[in-house]
Amino acid sequence: MTDKPLLSVRNLKKHYPIKKGLLSRKVGAAKAVDGISFDLDPGETLGIVGESGCGKSTAASSIIRLEEPTEGEVIFNGGSRAATAGEGSSANDVTKFNKKELKAFRRDAQMIFQDPSSSFDPRMTVGSSAAELLQVHGMSDRQRRRAIVENLLERVGMSASDYDRYPHEFSGGQKQRIAIARALVLDPDLIIADEPVSALDVSVQAEVLSLINDLQQEFGLSLLLISHDMGVIQQICDRVAVMYLGKIVEIGSTEQLFSNPQHPYTEALVSAIPTPDPHARGEGIKLTGTVPSPTDPPSGCSFHTRCHKVVQPDGIDLEQSNWRNLLNLRDQVTDGEIDVGKLRENALGESDSSDRADVSDARIKSQIRTEFDLPDTLSDSGAETTLDTGLDLLVADDLESAAEFFSAEFVTPCEEITPEFTDHGDTHQSSCIRHQEARQSVELSANDD
Ligand SMILES: Nc1ncnc2c1ncn2[C@@H]1O[C@H](COP(=O)(O)OP(=O)(O)OP(=O)(O)O)[C@@H](O)[C@H]1O
């Protein structure tokens, strides 16, 4: 085993152009993967985790060049290249491989997909579908091809006689086992498994995962495991990279990341893992809202729109949940999503009077506070006065002024500063401005001394 990484991904980007009009003019881009970097060591299992749409699958297909990356390097030090080129040599950059090099790379790096049904040709026996790969890569001896595939079928818990059966004769779990055998046929160094168990019955998920884990160790493979499921990641990964909106926000050993998550997003994902302990239930951090669109990602830290630890600016000192709710209110005001007229109608329906004037502004303001889980009076008197002024503009139906006011008065540093990675030990990093600020203040006070 060498000490250089098998795979080094550097600043990898995949931006999909958004085109409009008859001339297909490019009007923007969906930044599905937006500058990710990580290493994968020989024999290591790295998990990439994140909610749907964060760019995991795009990262996988860009690494293996099923899709052309927009930018970045993917240095592969495996297969025949391991011995021939030096570490970091651009000759090993998958993004620059020609057709022949790509074919050799596809032998050394295999993919397992979520849906095992779609990875087989229904008209071919599963054995010949696996043996075909050997033929494509130059093995002309038919008997030898068959022997290799039969052996692998047995190693994944199937039987040699399954070679001659067709995909429809197998269950989903069995098909995934066969897909794993097929991925191993060319004796790869790297397997990228994209949600390999999420399409399977819960009852067989653990078995297939443990098979992947066993084979990874037996064959000394490097495994890049993509999953939205923290439980799956925890079960078999040595290290984990957490992705949010096309970027890695935290990376570290599984132990570090699960026991001491540093990024609020990771913290929320870890806290949401179901636990059998009934006393521990209900303590999960609820992630509100959905992942924003990669065509228009939020400024600064892209997680700030959902973050429960979103930073308060100098001069505001509120209970953290109130600050989050205040920003939620601000966002809805600026997006023009608060319909004061409707609130008034509803309030009128609940009152004995039919006169709109009887529905006082105070009542509407109070309703808005209730809607956003804000108290009648904020603990910070300055913020309370500002909120009250903003609500006055809102209930006066001066929506434009209200939007301007809220967006000028309630601003978080998280939307203004793009976070950098902070170290939490040798192998653990996260990108959150809370750590950045803490580090900067330590550095400043050290300079003062
Ligand atoms: N061909 C494409 N054109 C434009 N946008 C795309 C394209 N493919 C993916 N995207 C967008 O890129 C983002 C990342 O998608 P991706 O499938 O990589 O996410 P994911 O984390 O793997 O999610 P899932 O588990 O749901 O597949 C999504 O917002 C998706 O809509």
Ligand as a Chemical Component Dictionary entry (heavy atoms), coordinates in Angstrom:
data_LIG
# 
_chem_comp.id                   LIG 
_chem_comp.type                 NON-POLYMER 
_chem_comp.pdbx_formal_charge   0 
_chem_comp.three_letter_code    LIG 
# 
loop_
_chem_comp_atom.comp_id 
_chem_comp_atom.atom_id 
_chem_comp_atom.alt_atom_id 
_chem_comp_atom.type_symbol 
_chem_comp_atom.charge 
_chem_comp_atom.model_Cartn_x 
_chem_comp_atom.model_Cartn_y 
_chem_comp_atom.model_Cartn_z 
_chem_comp_atom.pdbx_ordinal 
LIG N1  N1  N 0 -28.814 18.025 -16.153 1  
LIG C1  C1  C 0 -29.079 18.936 -15.220 2  
LIG N2  N2  N 0 -29.416 20.201 -15.557 3  
LIG C2  C2  C 0 -29.664 21.146 -14.603 4  
LIG N3  N3  N 0 -29.628 20.900 -13.286 5  
LIG C3  C3  C 0 -29.311 19.652 -12.889 6  
LIG C4  C4  C 0 -29.028 18.592 -13.816 7  
LIG N4  N4  N 0 -28.747 17.462 -13.105 8  
LIG C5  C5  C 0 -28.851 17.803 -11.802 9  
LIG N5  N5  N 0 -29.195 19.102 -11.671 10 
LIG C6  C6  C 0 -29.404 19.838 -10.419 11 
LIG O1  O1  O 0 -28.224 19.751 -9.665  12 
LIG C7  C7  C 0 -28.524 19.632 -8.288  13 
LIG C8  C8  C 0 -27.807 18.446 -7.727  14 
LIG O2  O2  O 0 -28.411 17.247 -8.226  15 
LIG P1  P1  P 0 -27.906 15.799 -7.770  16 
LIG O3  O3  O 0 -28.785 14.778 -8.418  17 
LIG O4  O4  O 0 -26.459 15.706 -7.984  18 
LIG O5  O5  O 0 -28.200 15.839 -6.215  19 
LIG P2  P2  P 0 -28.204 14.638 -5.174  20 
LIG O6  O6  O 0 -27.636 15.185 -3.923  21 
LIG O7  O7  O 0 -27.539 13.445 -5.754  22 
LIG O8  O8  O 0 -29.736 14.379 -4.979  23 
LIG P3  P3  P 0 -30.580 13.056 -5.219  24 
LIG O9  O9  O 0 -30.175 12.128 -4.120  25 
LIG O10 O10 O 0 -31.998 13.499 -5.140  26 
LIG O11 O11 O 0 -30.182 12.576 -6.586  27 
LIG C9  C9  C 0 -30.039 19.556 -8.183  28 
LIG O12 O12 O 0 -30.536 20.826 -7.840  29 
LIG C10 C10 C 0 -30.466 19.162 -9.558  30 
LIG O13 O13 O 0 -31.736 19.695 -9.850  31 
# 
loop_
_chem_comp_bond.comp_id 
_chem_comp_bond.atom_id_1 
_chem_comp_bond.atom_id_2 
_chem_comp_bond.value_order 
_chem_comp_bond.pdbx_ordinal 
LIG N1  C1  SING 1  
LIG C1  N2  SING 2  
LIG C1  C4  DOUB 3  
LIG N2  C2  DOUB 4  
LIG C2  N3  SING 5  
LIG N3  C3  DOUB 6  
LIG C3  C4  SING 7  
LIG C3  N5  SING 8  
LIG C4  N4  SING 9  
LIG N4  C5  DOUB 10 
LIG C5  N5  SING 11 
LIG N5  C6  SING 12 
LIG C6  O1  SING 13 
LIG C6  C10 SING 14 
LIG O1  C7  SING 15 
LIG C7  C8  SING 16 
LIG C7  C9  SING 17 
LIG C8  O2  SING 18 
LIG O2  P1  SING 19 
LIG P1  O3  DOUB 20 
LIG P1  O4  SING 21 
LIG P1  O5  SING 22 
LIG O5  P2  SING 23 
LIG P2  O6  DOUB 24 
LIG P2  O7  SING 25 
LIG P2  O8  SING 26 
LIG O8  P3  SING 27 
LIG P3  O9  DOUB 28 
LIG P3  O10 SING 29 
LIG P3  O11 SING 30 
LIG C9  O12 SING 31 
LIG C9  C10 SING 32 
LIG C10 O13 SING 33 
# 
